[in-house]
Amino acid sequence: MGDNDQHHWKSPVRITTPEGTIEVIRGPEEALAVLPQVWPEADDEHFSQAKRACLAALSRSKTLEEARYTFMGACRDANID
């Protein structure tokens, strides 16, 4: 298992970008990279929650699965499929 594998979620999250492209997000690093591309407003509370959770998982103050759950919930609440 490589170092990057340590930051992967047990199950990836699939979202659809505003352009209609399906993105497969495998962990908090990928989520942080895609957030600015898919989020309607960067100052939105859902965006902030997802970003904080992913950063916390990378610093190990949250589990990867807590970050995944928060990211998924934030996407759902912001109507990002």
Biotite code that builds the C-alpha atoms (Angstrom):
import biotite.structure as struc

atoms = struc.array([
    struc.Atom([0.000, 0.000, 0.000], chain_id="A", res_id=1, res_name="MET", atom_name="CA", element="C"),
    struc.Atom([1.494, 3.319, -1.098], chain_id="A", res_id=2, res_name="GLY", atom_name="CA", element="C"),
    struc.Atom([1.387, 6.498, 0.956], chain_id="A", res_id=3, res_name="ASP", atom_name="CA", element="C"),
    struc.Atom([-1.370, 7.910, -1.264], chain_id="A", res_id=4, res_name="ASN", atom_name="CA", element="C"),
    struc.Atom([-3.487, 4.796, -0.575], chain_id="A", res_id=5, res_name="ASP", atom_name="CA", element="C"),
    struc.Atom([-3.579, 5.790, 3.091], chain_id="A", res_id=6, res_name="GLN", atom_name="CA", element="C"),
    struc.Atom([-5.770, 8.752, 2.120], chain_id="A", res_id=7, res_name="HIS", atom_name="CA", element="C"),
    struc.Atom([-8.345, 6.789, 0.112], chain_id="A", res_id=8, res_name="HIS", atom_name="CA", element="C"),
    struc.Atom([-11.901, 6.213, 1.260], chain_id="A", res_id=9, res_name="TRP", atom_name="CA", element="C"),
    struc.Atom([-13.201, 2.660, 1.512], chain_id="A", res_id=10, res_name="LYS", atom_name="CA", element="C"),
    struc.Atom([-15.700, 3.470, -1.261], chain_id="A", res_id=11, res_name="SER", atom_name="CA", element="C"),
    struc.Atom([-15.286, 6.289, -3.777], chain_id="A", res_id=12, res_name="PRO", atom_name="CA", element="C"),
    struc.Atom([-17.883, 9.041, -4.126], chain_id="A", res_id=13, res_name="VAL", atom_name="CA", element="C"),
    struc.Atom([-19.267, 9.791, -7.590], chain_id="A", res_id=14, res_name="ARG", atom_name="CA", element="C"),
    struc.Atom([-20.422, 13.313, -8.378], chain_id="A", res_id=15, res_name="ILE", atom_name="CA", element="C"),
    struc.Atom([-21.518, 15.056, -11.549], chain_id="A", res_id=16, res_name="THR", atom_name="CA", element="C"),
    struc.Atom([-19.804, 18.320, -12.474], chain_id="A", res_id=17, res_name="THR", atom_name="CA", element="C"),
    struc.Atom([-21.802, 21.294, -13.755], chain_id="A", res_id=18, res_name="PRO", atom_name="CA", element="C"),
    struc.Atom([-20.626, 20.285, -17.264], chain_id="A", res_id=19, res_name="GLU", atom_name="CA", element="C"),
    struc.Atom([-22.174, 16.835, -16.811], chain_id="A", res_id=20, res_name="GLY", atom_name="CA", element="C"),
    struc.Atom([-18.922, 14.926, -16.326], chain_id="A", res_id=21, res_name="THR", atom_name="CA", element="C"),
    struc.Atom([-18.931, 12.198, -13.700], chain_id="A", res_id=22, res_name="ILE", atom_name="CA", element="C"),
    struc.Atom([-16.023, 12.501, -11.282], chain_id="A", res_id=23, res_name="GLU", atom_name="CA", element="C"),
    struc.Atom([-14.947, 9.636, -9.054], chain_id="A", res_id=24, res_name="VAL", atom_name="CA", element="C"),
    struc.Atom([-13.560, 11.030, -5.803], chain_id="A", res_id=25, res_name="ILE", atom_name="CA", element="C"),
    struc.Atom([-11.405, 8.519, -3.953], chain_id="A", res_id=26, res_name="ARG", atom_name="CA", element="C"),
    struc.Atom([-10.348, 10.527, -0.919], chain_id="A", res_id=27, res_name="GLY", atom_name="CA", element="C"),
    struc.Atom([-10.005, 13.899, 0.753], chain_id="A", res_id=28, res_name="PRO", atom_name="CA", element="C"),
    struc.Atom([-7.144, 15.085, -1.472], chain_id="A", res_id=29, res_name="GLU", atom_name="CA", element="C"),
    struc.Atom([-9.214, 14.515, -4.605], chain_id="A", res_id=30, res_name="GLU", atom_name="CA", element="C"),
    struc.Atom([-12.248, 16.090, -2.929], chain_id="A", res_id=31, res_name="ALA", atom_name="CA", element="C"),
    struc.Atom([-10.253, 19.227, -2.120], chain_id="A", res_id=32, res_name="LEU", atom_name="CA", element="C"),
    struc.Atom([-9.061, 19.420, -5.723], chain_id="A", res_id=33, res_name="ALA", atom_name="CA", element="C"),
    struc.Atom([-12.561, 19.098, -7.195], chain_id="A", res_id=34, res_name="VAL", atom_name="CA", element="C"),
    struc.Atom([-14.456, 21.296, -4.726], chain_id="A", res_id=35, res_name="LEU", atom_name="CA", element="C"),
    struc.Atom([-13.640, 24.630, -6.410], chain_id="A", res_id=36, res_name="PRO", atom_name="CA", element="C"),
    struc.Atom([-14.612, 23.174, -9.802], chain_id="A", res_id=37, res_name="GLN", atom_name="CA", element="C"),
    struc.Atom([-18.040, 21.856, -8.837], chain_id="A", res_id=38, res_name="VAL", atom_name="CA", element="C"),
    struc.Atom([-19.222, 24.121, -6.058], chain_id="A", res_id=39, res_name="TRP", atom_name="CA", element="C"),
    struc.Atom([-21.608, 26.909, -7.037], chain_id="A", res_id=40, res_name="PRO", atom_name="CA", element="C"),
    struc.Atom([-20.269, 29.314, -4.392], chain_id="A", res_id=41, res_name="GLU", atom_name="CA", element="C"),
    struc.Atom([-16.999, 28.916, -2.518], chain_id="A", res_id=42, res_name="ALA", atom_name="CA", element="C"),
    struc.Atom([-18.299, 30.877, 0.478], chain_id="A", res_id=43, res_name="ASP", atom_name="CA", element="C"),
    struc.Atom([-21.212, 28.460, 0.908], chain_id="A", res_id=44, res_name="ASP", atom_name="CA", element="C"),
    struc.Atom([-21.467, 26.710, 4.299], chain_id="A", res_id=45, res_name="GLU", atom_name="CA", element="C"),
    struc.Atom([-21.677, 23.259, 2.650], chain_id="A", res_id=46, res_name="HIS", atom_name="CA", element="C"),
    struc.Atom([-18.438, 23.977, 0.752], chain_id="A", res_id=47, res_name="PHE", atom_name="CA", element="C"),
    struc.Atom([-16.777, 25.078, 4.005], chain_id="A", res_id=48, res_name="SER", atom_name="CA", element="C"),
    struc.Atom([-17.940, 21.971, 5.876], chain_id="A", res_id=49, res_name="GLN", atom_name="CA", element="C"),
    struc.Atom([-16.668, 19.652, 3.159], chain_id="A", res_id=50, res_name="ALA", atom_name="CA", element="C"),
    struc.Atom([-13.345, 21.468, 2.918], chain_id="A", res_id=51, res_name="LYS", atom_name="CA", element="C"),
    struc.Atom([-12.813, 21.492, 6.699], chain_id="A", res_id=52, res_name="ARG", atom_name="CA", element="C"),
    struc.Atom([-13.651, 17.788, 6.976], chain_id="A", res_id=53, res_name="ALA", atom_name="CA", element="C"),
    struc.Atom([-11.241, 16.833, 4.195], chain_id="A", res_id=54, res_name="CYS", atom_name="CA", element="C"),
    struc.Atom([-8.440, 18.943, 5.665], chain_id="A", res_id=55, res_name="LEU", atom_name="CA", element="C"),
    struc.Atom([-9.101, 17.420, 9.086], chain_id="A", res_id=56, res_name="ALA", atom_name="CA", element="C"),
    struc.Atom([-8.869, 13.911, 7.643], chain_id="A", res_id=57, res_name="ALA", atom_name="CA", element="C"),
    struc.Atom([-5.531, 14.715, 6.019], chain_id="A", res_id=58, res_name="LEU", atom_name="CA", element="C"),
    struc.Atom([-4.211, 16.010, 9.339], chain_id="A", res_id=59, res_name="SER", atom_name="CA", element="C"),
    struc.Atom([-5.737, 12.955, 11.042], chain_id="A", res_id=60, res_name="ARG", atom_name="CA", element="C"),
    struc.Atom([-7.980, 14.933, 13.371], chain_id="A", res_id=61, res_name="SER", atom_name="CA", element="C"),
    struc.Atom([-10.967, 13.249, 11.657], chain_id="A", res_id=62, res_name="LYS", atom_name="CA", element="C"),
    struc.Atom([-11.190, 9.812, 10.144], chain_id="A", res_id=63, res_name="THR", atom_name="CA", element="C"),
    struc.Atom([-11.294, 9.330, 6.408], chain_id="A", res_id=64, res_name="LEU", atom_name="CA", element="C"),
    struc.Atom([-14.825, 7.980, 6.677], chain_id="A", res_id=65, res_name="GLU", atom_name="CA", element="C"),
    struc.Atom([-15.988, 11.000, 8.696], chain_id="A", res_id=66, res_name="GLU", atom_name="CA", element="C"),
    struc.Atom([-14.641, 13.209, 5.907], chain_id="A", res_id=67, res_name="ALA", atom_name="CA", element="C"),
    struc.Atom([-16.347, 11.057, 3.277], chain_id="A", res_id=68, res_name="ARG", atom_name="CA", element="C"),
    struc.Atom([-19.663, 11.223, 5.097], chain_id="A", res_id=69, res_name="TYR", atom_name="CA", element="C"),
    struc.Atom([-19.404, 15.014, 5.500], chain_id="A", res_id=70, res_name="THR", atom_name="CA", element="C"),
    struc.Atom([-18.373, 15.471, 1.851], chain_id="A", res_id=71, res_name="PHE", atom_name="CA", element="C"),
    struc.Atom([-21.293, 13.337, 0.646], chain_id="A", res_id=72, res_name="MET", atom_name="CA", element="C"),
    struc.Atom([-23.775, 15.160, 2.871], chain_id="A", res_id=73, res_name="GLY", atom_name="CA", element="C"),
    struc.Atom([-22.520, 18.552, 1.794], chain_id="A", res_id=74, res_name="ALA", atom_name="CA", element="C"),
    struc.Atom([-22.794, 17.555, -1.873], chain_id="A", res_id=75, res_name="CYS", atom_name="CA", element="C"),
    struc.Atom([-26.335, 16.312, -1.333], chain_id="A", res_id=76, res_name="ARG", atom_name="CA", element="C"),
    struc.Atom([-27.348, 19.477, 0.539], chain_id="A", res_id=77, res_name="ASP", atom_name="CA", element="C"),
    struc.Atom([-25.895, 21.643, -2.248], chain_id="A", res_id=78, res_name="ALA", atom_name="CA", element="C"),
    struc.Atom([-27.710, 19.580, -4.919], chain_id="A", res_id=79, res_name="ASN", atom_name="CA", element="C"),
    struc.Atom([-24.483, 18.257, -6.389], chain_id="A", res_id=80, res_name="ILE", atom_name="CA", element="C"),
    struc.Atom([-25.279, 14.730, -7.552], chain_id="A", res_id=81, res_name="ASP", atom_name="CA", element="C"),
])
